[in-house]
Structures are given as structure tokens and as C-alpha cells.
């Protein structure tokens, strides 16, 4: 029997897990000039490793992962994955990666660093004392509203705001989908959110800046009014336990474009389990008539464990998810 080892450190950011792969991935499956190229190479040649570490029996339906990789463009390169595939950017994951690598001594105890992600370069600020990371803030890639569209949900028109913030989000008032965010039954959001995502992607616009076709990867339900609550549902039906880092960026961008949030004004966004991220817009510009924001989001992560996972060549069960 041959056995392959994978070394990880796991974190949670506001309750949302990140499994960070430190060793076990063959170098040639991570070849590329940029982090995006390295991610795409891994996806094409070693996607079984993602499934092994994200899906059951070693992972679970709501698992997220991150793979730190070399880069000449920044202090750190990293790409993100989950049970269903890959993300260009992941805020909670980035906070977890920086926290774990700094506390383990694999990144210097610096207060400022730049991270290359598939979405682009992200500036990070670390609050650290006595070797313990207390908070991580990141200034996300350019974020902007793509379009407001109306789709039908059970015969009722529902307005969705399409926002790019490293990933494409459909932001919608929870009540318009017949759900509320003031209870503990977050799973009630899943089916309406997935149905909305399908409807939105059937008529999704082109990106107003890049011109590329838009595919919404997640739906962000908000409580409306002055409430800070949100619930993000991903394409595979998993719910972000945290307020969602890129989702918070999308919400900040919407508030600013709607005139409800000034540059530099700080707000908190609360997720399904009560954890909160703080955020603000650091600056804005206009690109071809589109308001583009630079959102900054901060949160706290904790290391939950160090792990060695095995893949035995005679283990025929493989990886799986139950739906």
C-alpha cells in the first residue's frame, strides 16, 4: 500500500473554516507565472486533491480551503477553493491564511504586506502583539455595481443588484424572497437563494468594465433598512458562517453608490452566527462612467488545528458529498 500525506493548518474566521494546505501538493501541479495560472494548473491536473481535502470523509459540505504559492509580485500568493470548485477571491480565507502563517512564523511579523490572489493584488494590514494576530484587514480589489435586474421568483418580481468585489454577487433583500434573517434557521435561505442565482445567471449582464460575461457565484441576502445582518449562500448551497469578506465588500460598495455610506465611514456587518466584520470605503474613482470603490474589511481568525491527512492507494471510497 502506498500512502500520500497532506499537511494542513485549519482556521476559522467568524465561524467559517479555512483549510490551508502547507505540504503534500506536487510542485509541477502548481506551475505558472501568476497565482491565477498556478490555480488553473492545479485545477486541471490535481483537482482530486481539492476534493480529497474539501469533501467528505476528510472535509464537509461547508469547507473552504486555501493554497499558499510562490509569487514574485507580492509577499504571498494564495488561491482559494471549496467543495464545488475555486474562487478568485475569499476574504474570510485571506484573513485565516495571514493569521495562521504569521502566528506559525511562516510569514514575518510585519504589519503590512501584499498578497497576490487570482483576482489581483490585495493590501493587508496585520494587528499583532506577542506573536498573536488580533485582527487582519485587507483592501480588496476594485469593486463596483454591474447592474440592477429584476427576475421572477414564484411569480413575484424580485430586484437583485449585481456587484463585483473579487467575485460576482447578487445582493437581494431577504424579505423579497420570503425569508427573514432575525432567526436561527439560516438554512431557510438556501433554496430561495439558489433559485434566484439560477434566474439571475439566465439573464446576467456583461461586466460594465471588463466586458466579460457575468456569472454570479453567490447570493447575499440582506435584512434591509438599517440592519447590519446578512447571509451569503454559495453556488453549492453552503452558507457562509461569517459575514463573508467579499460579500461585505459588495455591500459596502452598494451603500456607497446609493449615497448611504461616505468614504471613510465605518460600519459593521453581522453574519448568521453573530460574528461581525468591520468595513469602510477607502477611496473611489470612476471608470467609463462606473463608480469603482476600494473596500477595506477587517476580521479575526483563530487556528483550530494542525492536521495530517492521508490518501491510501487502496482506499476505493474516494471523496464525495451528500445532497
C-alpha positions in Angstrom: 0.0 0.0 0.0 1.2 3.5 -0.9 0.2 6.4 1.3 0.3 10.1 0.4 0.4 12.8 3.1 -1.1 16.3 3.1 -0.2 18.7 5.9 -2.7 21.5 6.7 -3.4 24.1 9.3 -7.1 24.9 9.8 -8.6 28.2 10.9 -12.0 29.7 11.4 -12.8 33.3 10.6 -16.0 34.4 12.3 -17.1 30.7 12.3 -16.2 30.0 8.7 -13.5 27.4 8.2 -10.4 27.6 6.0 -8.2 24.5 5.5 -4.7 25.8 4.5 -2.6 23.3 2.6 1.1 23.6 3.6 2.6 20.4 2.1 1.8 17.4 0.0 0.9 19.1 -3.3 3.3 18.2 -6.1 5.2 21.3 -7.3 4.6 20.6 -11.0 0.8 20.9 -10.4 1.3 24.5 -9.2 3.4 25.7 -12.2 2.7 29.2 -13.6 3.8 32.8 -13.8 0.9 34.2 -11.8 -1.3 32.9 -9.0 -4.2 32.6 -11.4 -2.1 30.5 -13.7 -0.9 28.4 -10.8 -4.6 27.9 -9.6 -5.7 27.0 -13.1 -2.8 24.5 -13.5 -3.8 22.9 -10.1 -7.4 22.7 -11.1 -6.5 21.0 -14.4 -4.0 18.5 -13.0 -4.7 18.0 -9.3 -8.3 18.7 -8.7 -8.6 15.4 -6.9 -6.5 17.0 -4.1 -9.2 19.7 -3.7 -11.9 17.0 -3.5 -9.8 15.0 -1.1 -9.4 17.8 1.4 -12.6 19.7 1.0 -15.2 16.9 0.6 -16.2 14.0 2.8 -14.9 12.0 4.5 -12.0 14.4 5.4 -14.0 17.6 4.8 -17.6 18.6 4.8 -20.2 20.4 2.7 -19.2 23.8 4.0 -15.4 23.5 3.9 -13.2 26.1 2.3 -9.5 25.8 1.6 -6.5 27.9 0.6 -3.2 27.0 -1.1 -0.3 29.4 -0.5 2.0 29.5 -3.5 5.2 31.4 -4.5 5.0 34.7 -6.2 7.4 37.4 -7.4 4.7 40.1 -7.4 3.8 40.2 -3.7 4.8 39.0 -0.2 2.5 36.0 -0.5 0.5 34.2 -3.2 -2.7 32.2 -2.4 -5.7 30.7 -4.2 -8.9 29.5 -2.7 -11.2 26.5 -3.2 -14.3 24.8 -1.7 -16.2 21.6 -2.2 -17.6 22.8 -5.5 -14.5 24.4 -7.2 -12.4 27.6 -7.0 -12.9 31.3 -6.1 -10.9 34.2 -7.4 -11.0 35.9 -4.0 -12.1 34.9 -0.5 -12.0 37.5 2.3 -12.5 35.2 5.3 -10.0 32.8 3.8 -7.4 35.5 3.3 -7.8 36.6 7.0 -7.3 33.0 8.0 -4.3 32.4 5.9 -2.5 35.5 7.1 -3.3 34.8 10.7 -2.1 31.2 10.5 1.1 31.9 8.6 2.2 34.9 10.7 1.5 33.0 14.0 3.4 30.0 12.8 6.3 32.1 11.8 6.0 31.3 8.1 5.4 35.0 7.4 7.4 37.7 9.1 5.7 39.6 11.9 5.1 42.5 9.6 2.2 44.9 9.9 1.8 45.4 6.2 2.0 43.0 3.3 0.7 42.5 -0.2 -1.0 39.2 -1.3 -1.5 38.1 -4.8 -4.8 36.3 -5.4 -6.4 35.2 -8.7 -8.5 38.4 -8.5 -5.4 40.6 -8.2 -3.2 42.2 -5.6 -4.6 42.8 -2.1 -3.0 45.0 0.5 -3.2 43.6 4.0 -2.7 45.1 7.5 -2.0 42.9 10.5 -2.6 43.8 14.1 -0.2 41.6 16.1 1.2 41.6 19.7 3.4 39.0 21.3 3.2 36.7 18.3 -0.7 36.7 18.4 -2.6 38.1 15.4 -5.6 40.0 16.8 -7.0 41.3 13.6 -6.4 41.3 9.9 -7.6 44.0 7.4 -7.5 43.8 3.7 -8.1 46.4 1.0 -9.9 44.4 -1.7 -9.6 44.6 -5.5 -11.7 47.2 -7.3 -15.4 46.7 -6.6 -18.4 48.1 -8.5 -22.1 47.7 -9.2 -22.7 45.9 -12.5 -26.4 46.3 -12.9 -29.8 46.1 -11.1 -32.0 43.5 -12.7 -35.5 42.1 -11.9 -36.3 38.4 -12.1 -39.4 36.4 -11.2 -39.4 34.2 -8.1 -42.6 32.1 -7.8 -44.3 34.6 -10.0 -43.2 37.6 -7.9 -40.7 40.2 -9.3 -37.5 40.3 -7.2 -34.9 43.0 -7.6 -31.2 41.9 -7.5 -28.2 44.1 -7.5 -25.2 42.5 -9.3 -21.9 43.6 -7.7 -18.3 42.6 -8.5 -16.0 42.5 -5.4 -13.5 39.9 -6.4 -16.4 37.5 -7.1 -19.8 38.4 -8.6 -22.7 38.7 -6.1 -26.4 39.1 -6.4 -27.5 41.2 -3.5 -31.1 41.0 -2.6 -33.5 41.9 0.3 -34.3 38.7 2.2 -37.9 39.7 2.6 -38.4 39.8 -1.2 -37.5 36.1 -1.1 -39.9 35.4 1.7 -37.3 34.8 4.4 -36.0 36.7 7.4 -32.5 37.0 8.9 -33.6 37.5 12.5 -33.9 33.8 13.5 -31.5 30.9 13.8 -32.8 28.9 10.9 -30.3 30.1 8.3 -31.0 27.1 6.1 -34.3 28.6 5.1 -32.3 30.9 2.9 -30.7 28.2 0.8 -33.4 27.2 -1.7 -34.7 30.7 -2.4 -31.1 31.9 -2.9 -30.2 29.1 -5.3 -33.3 29.6 -7.3 -32.5 33.4 -7.5 -29.0 32.7 -8.6 -30.2 30.4 -11.4 -32.7 33.1 -12.6 -30.1 35.8 -12.4 -27.5 33.9 -14.3 -30.0 33.2 -17.1 -30.2 37.0 -17.8 -27.0 38.2 -16.2 -25.4 41.3 -17.9 -21.9 41.7 -19.2 -19.4 43.3 -16.8 -19.6 47.1 -17.5 -15.8 47.5 -17.1 -14.2 44.2 -18.5 -17.0 43.4 -21.0 -16.8 39.8 -20.0 -20.0 37.8 -19.3 -21.1 37.7 -15.6 -21.7 34.5 -13.7 -23.0 35.2 -10.2 -21.2 32.9 -7.8 -23.0 33.8 -4.6 -26.2 35.4 -3.3 -26.1 37.9 -0.5 -29.4 38.3 1.4 -29.7 41.4 3.5 -32.1 42.3 6.2 -33.0 45.7 4.6 -33.4 49.1 6.3 -30.7 49.9 8.9 -30.0 46.3 9.8 -26.4 45.1 9.6 -27.3 41.4 9.2 -26.5 39.4 6.1 -26.5 35.8 4.9 -24.4 34.6 1.9 -25.3 31.4 0.1 -22.8 30.0 -2.3 -23.4 28.1 -5.6 -23.2 24.7 -3.9 -25.8 25.7 -1.3 -23.4 26.2 1.6 -23.9 29.2 3.9 -21.1 31.4 5.0 -21.0 31.4 8.8 -19.0 34.6 8.7 -20.4 37.9 7.3 -18.4 37.0 4.1 -15.4 39.2 3.3 -16.0 39.8 -0.4 -19.8 39.9 0.4 -19.2 42.7 2.9 -17.2 44.5 0.2 -20.2 44.2 -2.2 -22.5 45.5 0.5 -20.2 48.5 1.2 -20.0 49.3 -2.5 -23.7 49.3 -2.8 -24.2 51.5 0.2 -21.7 54.0 -1.2 -23.2 54.0 -4.7 -26.7 54.5 -3.2 -25.4 57.5 -1.2 -25.8 55.8 2.2 -22.1 55.4 3.1 -19.4 58.1 2.9 -15.8 57.4 2.1 -14.1 56.5 5.4 -17.3 55.9 7.2 -17.1 52.6 9.2 -19.8 50.0 9.5 -20.2 46.5 10.9 -21.8 43.6 9.1 -23.1 40.6 11.1 -23.3 37.1 9.8 -25.6 34.2 10.6 -23.8 33.1 13.8 -23.4 36.7 15.2 -19.8 37.3 14.2 -19.0 40.6 12.6 -16.7 42.2 10.1 -15.9 45.9 10.1 -15.6 47.7 6.8 -15.3 51.1 5.0 -14.6 52.5 1.6 -11.1 53.9 1.5 -11.3 55.7 -1.9 -13.3 55.8 -5.1 -12.8 56.5 -8.8 -14.8 56.4 -12.0 -14.0 54.0 -14.8 -16.0 54.6 -18.0 -18.9 56.1 -16.0 -18.9 53.3 -13.4 -18.1 54.2 -9.7 -15.3 51.9 -8.5 -14.6 51.6 -4.8 -11.7 50.3 -2.8 -13.4 48.5 0.2 -11.4 47.7 3.3 -12.7 44.8 5.6 -11.3 43.5 8.8 -11.9 40.5 11.0 -10.4 38.0 13.3 -9.4 34.4 12.7 -8.2 31.6 15.0 -6.2 28.4 14.4 -8.3 25.4 15.1 -5.8 22.6 14.5 -2.9 21.2 12.7 -3.6 18.1 10.6 -2.0 15.3 8.6 -4.4 13.8 6.0 -3.7 10.5 4.2 -4.6 9.2 0.8 -4.1 5.4 0.6 -4.0 3.9 -2.8 -6.2 1.0 -1.7 -8.9 3.4 -0.4 -11.6 3.0 -3.1 -14.2 5.2 -1.5 -12.7 8.4 -2.7 -14.2 11.8 -2.0 -17.9 12.6 -2.0 -20.7 15.0 -1.0 -24.2 14.0 0.0 -27.1 16.2 -1.2 
